[in-house]
Amino acid sequence: MRLHSVIYVPVYNEPASQTENVYLSVMTSIERLFTPHLALRDARALTAILVPELHRTRSYFAEEGRRSDRIGFIKRGLARSFYITTHGEEMTICFAGAGSTVFDPVSFFSGDVARFSIQFLQDSEVFVTTRSQLKELYATNARINTFARERIEASYVFMMKRIIGHQTETAEQRYRDLMDSYPDLFLQIPQKHIASYLGITESSLSRIRRKMTP
Protein backbone atom coordinates (compact mmCIF):
# COMPACT_ATOMS: atom_id res chain seq x y z
CA MET A 1 0.00 0.00 0.00
CA ARG A 2 1.32 3.44 -0.94
CA LEU A 3 1.50 5.94 1.91
CA HIS A 4 1.54 9.68 1.20
CA SER A 5 1.52 11.07 4.72
CA VAL A 6 3.07 14.52 4.50
CA ILE A 7 2.61 17.60 6.64
CA TYR A 8 3.32 21.03 5.21
CA VAL A 9 4.67 23.69 7.60
CA PRO A 10 4.21 26.40 8.66
CA VAL A 11 0.50 26.08 9.45
CA TYR A 12 -1.23 29.30 8.54
CA ASN A 13 -4.45 28.80 10.51
CA GLU A 14 -2.56 29.61 13.72
CA PRO A 15 -2.67 33.12 15.25
CA ALA A 16 -0.59 35.61 13.28
CA SER A 17 2.15 36.00 15.90
CA GLN A 18 2.54 32.23 16.32
CA THR A 19 2.55 31.69 12.55
CA GLU A 20 5.30 34.28 12.14
CA ASN A 21 7.41 32.58 14.80
CA VAL A 22 6.97 29.19 13.12
CA TYR A 23 7.79 30.69 9.73
CA LEU A 24 10.96 32.35 11.01
CA SER A 25 12.04 29.14 12.71
CA VAL A 26 11.56 27.15 9.51
CA MET A 27 13.37 29.72 7.38
CA THR A 28 16.30 29.77 9.82
CA SER A 29 16.51 25.97 9.63
CA ILE A 30 16.64 26.06 5.84
CA GLU A 31 19.29 28.77 5.81
CA ARG A 32 21.45 26.77 8.22
CA LEU A 33 21.21 23.76 5.92
CA PHE A 34 22.68 25.69 2.99
CA THR A 35 24.99 28.31 4.51
CA PRO A 36 27.93 25.85 4.75
CA HIS A 37 27.75 25.72 0.94
CA LEU A 38 26.31 29.11 -0.06
CA ALA A 39 26.71 32.71 1.01
CA LEU A 40 23.86 33.79 3.29
CA ARG A 41 22.21 35.96 0.63
CA ASP A 42 22.22 33.07 -1.83
CA ALA A 43 20.93 30.66 0.81
CA ARG A 44 18.07 33.06 1.45
CA ALA A 45 17.30 33.30 -2.27
CA LEU A 46 17.07 29.50 -2.40
CA THR A 47 15.07 29.43 0.84
CA ALA A 48 12.43 31.63 -0.77
CA ILE A 49 11.38 28.89 -3.22
CA LEU A 50 11.48 25.96 -0.78
CA VAL A 51 8.49 24.45 0.99
CA PRO A 52 9.19 22.58 4.25
CA GLU A 53 7.51 19.18 4.51
CA LEU A 54 7.39 16.57 7.26
CA HIS A 55 7.23 13.05 5.78
CA ARG A 56 6.16 10.05 7.81
CA THR A 57 8.03 6.75 7.80
CA ARG A 58 7.20 4.63 4.71
CA SER A 59 5.67 7.57 2.82
CA TYR A 60 6.85 8.33 -0.71
CA PHE A 61 8.56 11.36 -2.21
CA ALA A 62 8.45 9.96 -5.74
CA GLU A 63 7.03 6.78 -7.27
CA GLU A 64 8.25 4.63 -10.12
CA GLY A 65 5.99 5.05 -13.15
CA ARG A 66 4.71 8.50 -12.16
CA ARG A 67 6.05 11.90 -13.15
CA SER A 68 7.90 13.91 -10.53
CA ASP A 69 9.30 17.41 -11.04
CA ARG A 70 10.16 17.83 -7.36
CA ILE A 71 13.54 17.91 -5.66
CA GLY A 72 14.06 17.71 -1.90
CA PHE A 73 16.87 18.61 0.48
CA ILE A 74 16.81 16.47 3.62
CA LYS A 75 17.36 18.34 6.87
CA ARG A 76 16.83 15.27 9.06
CA GLY A 77 15.72 11.72 8.40
CA LEU A 78 16.56 8.91 6.00
CA ALA A 79 15.25 7.79 2.62
CA ARG A 80 15.99 5.10 0.07
CA SER A 81 15.64 4.94 -3.70
CA PHE A 82 14.56 1.64 -5.26
CA TYR A 83 12.95 0.06 -8.30
CA ILE A 84 10.94 -3.10 -8.89
CA THR A 85 12.68 -5.83 -10.93
CA THR A 86 10.95 -7.91 -13.59
CA HIS A 87 10.62 -10.61 -10.93
CA GLY A 88 8.71 -8.25 -8.65
CA GLU A 89 11.58 -7.75 -6.20
CA GLU A 90 12.64 -4.41 -4.74
CA MET A 91 16.19 -3.38 -5.64
CA THR A 92 17.56 -0.55 -3.47
CA ILE A 93 19.71 1.93 -5.39
CA CYS A 94 20.92 4.23 -2.64
CA PHE A 95 20.24 5.72 0.77
CA ALA A 96 19.96 9.43 1.53
CA GLY A 97 20.43 10.95 4.97
CA ALA A 98 20.58 14.46 6.41
CA GLY A 99 22.16 16.91 3.99
CA SER A 100 21.38 14.76 0.94
CA THR A 101 19.32 15.62 -2.13
CA VAL A 102 16.43 13.39 -3.24
CA PHE A 103 14.84 13.38 -6.71
CA ASP A 104 14.34 11.14 -9.72
CA PRO A 105 16.74 12.60 -12.32
CA VAL A 106 15.00 11.09 -15.36
CA SER A 107 11.59 12.47 -14.46
CA PHE A 108 12.96 15.73 -13.08
CA PHE A 109 14.94 16.67 -16.18
CA SER A 110 12.97 15.05 -19.02
CA GLY A 111 9.39 15.12 -17.73
CA ASP A 112 9.16 11.37 -18.34
CA VAL A 113 7.85 9.02 -15.66
CA ALA A 114 10.14 8.26 -12.73
CA ARG A 115 12.41 5.23 -13.07
CA PHE A 116 12.50 4.53 -9.34
CA SER A 117 10.66 5.28 -6.11
CA ILE A 118 11.91 7.32 -3.17
CA GLN A 119 10.60 6.18 0.20
CA PHE A 120 11.30 7.56 3.66
CA LEU A 121 12.64 5.07 6.21
CA GLN A 122 12.21 7.49 9.10
CA ASP A 123 10.05 10.50 9.86
CA SER A 124 11.91 13.11 7.83
CA GLU A 125 12.03 16.87 7.42
CA VAL A 126 12.57 17.87 3.80
CA PHE A 127 12.73 21.21 2.00
CA VAL A 128 11.14 20.92 -1.43
CA THR A 129 10.97 22.87 -4.67
CA THR A 130 10.19 22.17 -8.33
CA ARG A 131 12.22 22.17 -11.53
CA SER A 132 10.43 25.23 -12.91
CA GLN A 133 11.11 27.26 -9.76
CA LEU A 134 14.77 26.27 -9.82
CA LYS A 135 15.10 27.21 -13.49
CA GLU A 136 13.72 30.67 -12.76
CA LEU A 137 16.22 31.09 -9.93
CA TYR A 138 19.11 29.84 -12.10
CA ALA A 139 18.40 32.63 -14.56
CA THR A 140 19.00 35.29 -11.93
CA ASN A 141 21.61 33.70 -9.64
CA ALA A 142 24.71 32.09 -11.14
CA ARG A 143 26.01 30.98 -7.73
CA ILE A 144 22.95 28.88 -7.02
CA ASN A 145 23.15 27.52 -10.56
CA THR A 146 26.69 26.35 -9.80
CA PHE A 147 25.69 24.94 -6.41
CA ALA A 148 22.84 22.91 -7.92
CA ARG A 149 25.02 21.66 -10.78
CA GLU A 150 27.66 20.47 -8.31
CA ARG A 151 24.99 18.59 -6.36
CA ILE A 152 23.75 16.90 -9.52
CA GLU A 153 27.29 16.08 -10.67
CA ALA A 154 28.02 14.50 -7.29
CA SER A 155 24.89 12.37 -7.61
CA TYR A 156 25.97 11.27 -11.10
CA VAL A 157 29.48 10.36 -9.90
CA PHE A 158 28.00 8.36 -7.03
CA MET A 159 25.72 6.40 -9.36
CA MET A 160 28.56 5.65 -11.76
CA LYS A 161 30.74 4.39 -8.90
CA ARG A 162 27.87 2.25 -7.70
CA ILE A 163 27.29 0.71 -11.15
CA ILE A 164 31.00 -0.01 -11.62
CA GLY A 165 31.30 -1.29 -8.07
CA HIS A 166 28.60 -3.86 -8.62
CA GLN A 167 30.55 -5.15 -11.59
CA THR A 168 34.05 -5.10 -10.10
CA GLU A 169 33.81 -5.33 -6.30
CA THR A 170 32.96 -8.23 -4.04
CA ALA A 171 29.93 -8.12 -1.75
CA GLU A 172 32.31 -7.69 1.19
CA GLN A 173 33.90 -4.64 -0.42
CA ARG A 174 30.48 -3.11 -1.12
CA TYR A 175 29.45 -3.81 2.47
CA ARG A 176 32.57 -2.11 3.81
CA ASP A 177 32.02 0.95 1.61
CA LEU A 178 28.42 1.20 2.76
CA MET A 179 29.35 0.97 6.43
CA ASP A 180 32.00 3.67 5.94
CA SER A 181 29.32 5.98 4.56
CA TYR A 182 26.52 4.99 6.96
CA PRO A 183 28.10 3.43 10.09
CA ASP A 184 24.78 3.39 12.01
CA LEU A 185 22.69 2.04 9.16
CA PHE A 186 21.92 -1.32 10.79
CA LEU A 187 20.46 0.52 13.77
CA GLN A 188 18.06 2.49 11.60
CA ILE A 189 16.58 0.34 8.84
CA PRO A 190 15.59 -3.28 8.11
CA GLN A 191 18.38 -5.61 7.05
CA LYS A 192 16.44 -6.55 3.90
CA HIS A 193 17.01 -3.06 2.45
CA ILE A 194 20.74 -3.29 3.04
CA ALA A 195 20.88 -6.74 1.45
CA SER A 196 18.93 -5.39 -1.52
CA TYR A 197 21.36 -2.49 -1.91
CA LEU A 198 24.31 -4.88 -1.89
CA GLY A 199 22.64 -7.24 -4.35
CA ILE A 200 22.76 -10.24 -2.00
CA THR A 201 20.39 -12.26 0.15
CA GLU A 202 19.76 -11.51 3.81
CA SER A 203 21.48 -14.77 4.80
CA SER A 204 24.58 -13.78 2.79
CA LEU A 205 24.57 -10.40 4.50
CA SER A 206 24.44 -12.08 7.91
CA ARG A 207 27.46 -14.21 6.98
CA ILE A 208 29.42 -11.16 5.86
CA ARG A 209 28.57 -9.31 9.06
CA ARG A 210 29.69 -12.23 11.22
CA LYS A 211 32.91 -12.56 9.24
CA MET A 212 33.77 -8.86 9.43
CA THR A 213 32.72 -8.24 13.03
CA PRO A 214 35.79 -8.14 15.31
Secondary structure, DSSP 8 states (H G I E B T S, - for coil): --B--EEESS-TTS-HHHHHHHHHHHHHHHHHHHTTTS-HHHHHHHHTT-EEEEE-TTBEEE-TTSB--EEEEEEE--EEEEEE-TTS-EEEEEEE-TT-EE--HHHHHH-SB-SSEEEESS-EEEEEEEHHHHHHHHHH-HHHHHHHHHHHHHHHHHHHHHHHHHHHS-HHHHHHHHHHH-TTGGGTS-HHHHHHHHTS-HHHHHHHHHHH--
